[in-house]
Amino acid sequence: MTVWRPDQPYNNLPLLPPATELETRTVLKQAAELIHRQEQTVFGPTEAGE
């Protein structure tokens, strides 16, 4: 039986955060804008007039 070592990844999992970006900033901004538009569709415009 293997002894648990909190300083070593289990089962050779990669360390976090990943060394490379998984999504580009452009993709993240587009996703955020899409979520914002969907919220406005469901809940209506915010009181701030957005």
CNS distance restraints for C-alpha pairs under 8 A (distance, minus, plus):
assign (resid   9 and name CA) (resid  13 and name CA) 5.70 0.50 0.50
assign (resid   9 and name CA) (resid  14 and name CA) 7.29 0.50 0.50
assign (resid   9 and name CA) (resid  15 and name CA) 7.21 0.50 0.50
assign (resid  14 and name CA) (resid  18 and name CA) 7.50 0.50 0.50
assign (resid  18 and name CA) (resid  22 and name CA) 7.94 0.50 0.50
assign (resid  23 and name CA) (resid  27 and name CA) 6.21 0.50 0.50
assign (resid  23 and name CA) (resid  28 and name CA) 6.64 0.50 0.50
assign (resid  24 and name CA) (resid  28 and name CA) 6.42 0.50 0.50
assign (resid  25 and name CA) (resid  29 and name CA) 6.07 0.50 0.50
assign (resid  26 and name CA) (resid  30 and name CA) 6.19 0.50 0.50
assign (resid  27 and name CA) (resid  31 and name CA) 6.16 0.50 0.50
assign (resid  28 and name CA) (resid  32 and name CA) 6.18 0.50 0.50
assign (resid  29 and name CA) (resid  33 and name CA) 6.17 0.50 0.50
assign (resid  30 and name CA) (resid  34 and name CA) 6.14 0.50 0.50
assign (resid  31 and name CA) (resid  35 and name CA) 6.24 0.50 0.50
assign (resid  32 and name CA) (resid  36 and name CA) 6.17 0.50 0.50
assign (resid  33 and name CA) (resid  37 and name CA) 6.20 0.50 0.50
assign (resid  34 and name CA) (resid  38 and name CA) 6.17 0.50 0.50
assign (resid  35 and name CA) (resid  39 and name CA) 6.18 0.50 0.50
assign (resid  36 and name CA) (resid  40 and name CA) 6.40 0.50 0.50
assign (resid  37 and name CA) (resid  41 and name CA) 6.26 0.50 0.50
assign (resid  38 and name CA) (resid  42 and name CA) 6.27 0.50 0.50
assign (resid  39 and name CA) (resid  43 and name CA) 5.74 0.50 0.50
assign (resid  39 and name CA) (resid  44 and name CA) 7.31 0.50 0.50
assign (resid  40 and name CA) (resid  44 and name CA) 4.54 0.50 0.50
assign (resid  40 and name CA) (resid  45 and name CA) 5.25 0.50 0.50
assign (resid  40 and name CA) (resid  46 and name CA) 7.45 0.50 0.50
assign (resid  41 and name CA) (resid  45 and name CA) 7.84 0.50 0.50
assign (resid  45 and name CA) (resid  49 and name CA) 6.50 0.50 0.50
assign (resid  45 and name CA) (resid  50 and name CA) 5.97 0.50 0.50
assign (resid  46 and name CA) (resid  50 and name CA) 5.87 0.50 0.50
